[in-house]
Amino acid sequence: MQFSRRRLAALSSLLGLLAFSAAAPVFAQDGYPQRPIKLVVPFAPGGSTDLVARLVADRMQATLGQPVIVDNRAGGGGMIGSEAVSRADADGYTIGIGTVSTLTVNPVMLKANRVDPLKDLAPITVLATVPSVFMVHPSFPARSFEQVVAEVRAKPDNYNMGSSGPGSISHLLIEAMNADLKFKLRHIPYRGMGPALTAALAGETQVSSDQYPSSASYIKSGKLLPFAVGAQRRLDALPSVPTLKELGQPDLNELAMTWFGLVAPVKTPPAIQKKLHDAAVAALRDPALLARMKELGVEAVGGSPEAFRAQIESGLARNRRIVQAAGISPE
């Protein structure tokens, strides 16, 4: 009898340990987060993606009760940071920023890309969109969209447009413009948008496109002249400049809009994904954050994971069509 009692006590202890182990992940998710969260930004500090990530991270802390610390992992056109997130432990303590480039361009344009955004990452929410502006150098003999198109068509392969490099979204945009607008701009690749913008200011490239926040000062000073924007609606700062959608080019308009959102490793538990989503959406409703975004020329979004996934899927499909039509080989 005594031996049986000892066996029964041991069995009871074992069952108790097993029950605790089985429940532990649930408790961990319910108590999430219990330590700081790392937010990987796949680009260097200072750009619009980094600035918005820091604004949102700061305000997510109010909901989550733990700091959200930005970790810049630049390199490879965003591939290094994107891969770091996809390979991180799926416990909610490493999340990342996914952009139109890392999620819809790199998988199509770059052979070295090793992240499948639909299989390796969980979309949480779109955070923001950044409008782009299309400009000409003052020496260019046209001003309006219609005039620019007519001039380039009349002189095919005569005018230049710069990109941030082969395989970049700006390269893709030039190819899409050539196809959709039925003209021929020469693609001039540079080592980043900074040098490309410098070339535009010098007149080395006659047509250019860039995010509005980084070009605003040059437009205000008359060094570059805008003829269209890629945006949801006309910009308050440029009320007379039409969107590409207004001009009958909805596909180009969508391609030209930079956007970025919150992503996590694909196996992150749904309960943790929801907490991250709710915290990010709450941050995007903060009046001070919205005011700062407006100053930067950025529009807050927020939305469901399903809508974010659909946006990634449509972007990938569109970009594959552009690459195939232009005969571009992945770099």
N, C-alpha and C positions, 0 to 999 in steps of 0.2 A: 504493500500500500504506500509506504514512504517513497519507494522508487518511482511509483506511478505519479505521485504528487510532484516529485522533482521534474519528471518528464513533462507533466502538464504545465508547470510553471515556466519551464524553458520554452515550451511550445507557445504559451501565451505571450511571452516576451518577444519571440520571433515574429509572431503575427502582428504585434504592436509595432515593431520596427518596419515590417513590410507595409503596413498601413500608412505609417508616417512617410516612408519613402515614396509611396504612390501619390500621396497628397502634396508632397513638397513642391513639385512644379506649379501646382494650382496656387499654393500659398505664395510662391515666388512671384507669379504673375499678378496675383491680387495685390501684393505689396509693392509692385513695380512703380517707380524706380526706387532703389535703395542706395544708389551711388550716382555720381555724375555720369552724364551721357556724352559720348563723343560724336560730333557732327562733322563728317568728312566733306570738305569742299574741294572738288577736283581741279581747282585753279588757284593761282597765286592771290595773295591779299590785294585788296584795292579795287577790284573790278565790281561790276554791279551784282554778280552772283555772290561774291564774298560779302558785300555790304548788306544785301538783303538777308543772307543767311545769318549774319551776326545780329541783325535787328530781330529776326524771328526767334533765334536761339535765346536771346536775352529775355524775351517775353514768354517763351514756353516754360521757363523756370517757375513762373507764377502759378501755373497749372500743375506742373509735375512735382514741384517741391524739391527739385534737384537741379544743379547747374547743367546747362547744355553748352559744351565747350567746343568751339570751332577748331578743326584740325585741317590745315591746308595741305593737300597732297597734289601738288601741281606736276604736270609732265605728261607727255604722250597725248596731247590734245584732250586731256581729261581721262584717259584710259587708266592711269595709275590709281587715281582716287576711286574711280568706279570699280575697279577690280578689288581694291582694298575693302570696300563695303560688301561686295558680293561674297568675299571669302571670310568675312568676319563671323564670329559666333552669333547665332540667331537668337540672342537674348535681350535685344532692345537697347543694349548699351553702346553699340556702334551703328549709327545710321548715316545717311549721306544726302547730298544734293545731286539730283539727276537733272541734266539739262537737255535741251533740244539737240545739242551736239552729242553728248555721251549716250543718249538713249535712242536717237533716231538717225544720226549721221555716221558716227563711228562704226556701228555694226554693218553699215552698207558700204562705206568708203575706205575703211582701213583694214588691211589684212591682219595686222597685229592685234586687233580687237579680240578680247577673249571673254567678253561679258555679253550674254544674251539677256537683254532687258526684260523680256517676258518670261524667262525661265529662272534667272538668277537673282532678280530683285522684286521686291513687293512694292508697288506704288502706294504711297500714303495719301498725298494730296498735292495738287499744283499750288505752288506758293505765289507766283507772280509772272507777269509778262512784261517784256521791255520792248518798246517800239523801235523800229529801225527807220532811218531816213535815207532817201536816195538823193544824191546831190551831183552837181556838175561844178567844175572849176569855172571861175568867171570868164576865162578865155574861150570857153565852149560857146558855139554860136546858137545855142537854143536854151530855152528857159522852162517851158511847160513840158509835161509828160508827153503830150502829142508831138511837140516840136522835137524833143529829144529822140523819140522813137523814129520820127521821119528822118532826122539827120543821120542817125546810125544806120538806118536801112539804106540811105542814099550812098553811104560810104562804108560798105562792109569791110571788116577787118582793119579799119583805120584808127579806131579809138580804143583806148585801154581802160580796163577796170581791174583793180587790185583785189587780192584775197589774202587771208592770213596764212595761206599755204595750200599745197596740193592735198586733196582729201578733206578739206575743211568745209564747214557749212557755207562760208562765203564763196568758196569755189563752186559748190553745188548751186548756189543762188545764181551765179553768173551763167552756168550752163542752162539753168531753168529759164532765165531771162532770154537767152539766145533762142531757145526752143519756142517759148510761149509768145514772145514778141516778134519772132521771125526776123531777127537781125543778127549781126555778128560783132560782138565785142571781144577784143583780145584779152585773154586771161593772163594777168601778171601776178604770179605768186610772190608773197613776201613772208618774212619770218615773224608773223603775228600781225594783229590789226594795228598796233602802234606804228610800225614802219609803213604799212599800207596807207594809213591816214596821213602820214608825213608825205608820202608820194602824191597823194591827192592834193594836198595843200600846195605842193610845188608844181602841180600841173603835169607830173609824169604820167598820171592816169587822169583821164578827163571825166570819167563817170565813176562814182563811188557810192558805197553803202556802208553804214555803220550804225551801231546803237545810238539812239538820239542823245542820251545823257553825255556820252563822250564826244559828241560832235556839236553840242548846243552852242558852245562859245564861238566856234568857227562860223557857225551859221549867223549868229548875232552880229559878228564883226564883218560879215559879207565875204569872208574868205572862201566859203563854200556856199552854193546856192541850191536849196532844196526844191525838188519837183514832184516828189511823192513820198508817202510814208507807208510803212507796213505796220498797221495798228488796228485795234478793234474799232476805233473811231478817230476823227481828226484830233490832233493834239491841241490843247489849249494854247500852247506857245506858238503853234503854227496853224492858226485857224483857216488860212487861205490855201493850205497845201492838202490836196485830196489823198485819201487812202488808195492803195492799189485795188482794193475791193470796189470802191466807187468807180474806178477807172476800168472796170470789167476784167480784173485780174485777181480773182479770189484765191487761186492756188498760190500765186506769187506772194500775195498778202499774207497768207498763212505761213508760208516758208520763211518770210522775212521777219516774222515776230519771234523774238527770242523768249523762251519760257524756261522755267526751272521749278522743280518740285522736290518733295521729301520722299526718299526711298529707304528701304531696309532690306537686309538679307531675306531671301524669299521664304525661308522656314521660320521667320519670326512669328511667334504665336499670335493668332487673331486678336486676343484680348489686349496684347501689348500694342499691336498695330492700331487698334482703336484708340487707345490712350494717346498715342503719338498724334494721330489724326485730330483728335479733339483738342489737344494742346496747341497744335499748329493753327487750326482754324480759329481758336480763341485769340491767339496772338495776332492774327490778321484782322481782327475786329477792333484792336486797340487804336483809339483815336490818334495817339501820338505816333504810333508806327505808320498809320495811314498817311498822316501829314508828312512824315519824313519820306515815305515812298513817293509821294506826289512831288516833293522837291527834287527827287532823283529821276523823275520821269518814268517811274515804275508803277504798274497797276497791280494791286493785290487781287488774288483770285480765291483760293480755297475751293473745296469741292470734294466729291466722293472719290474713293480709290478706283471705283469702276469707271468714272469719267476720265481719270488720269490714265488708266490702262487703255481706254479707247483712243485717247489722244496719241499715246505712244504707237499703238497699232496703225492708226491712220497715217502718222508721220513716217513710219517705216515703209508702208506700202507706197506712199507718194514718192519717197526718196529713191526707192528701188525703180520706180517707173522712170524717174528723171535720169538715173544712172544708165538704165538700159537704153533709153531713147538717145542719150548723148554719146553712147558707146564708151563710157568711162570705165577704165579698169581700176579696181581697188588698189590703193597705194600700199 
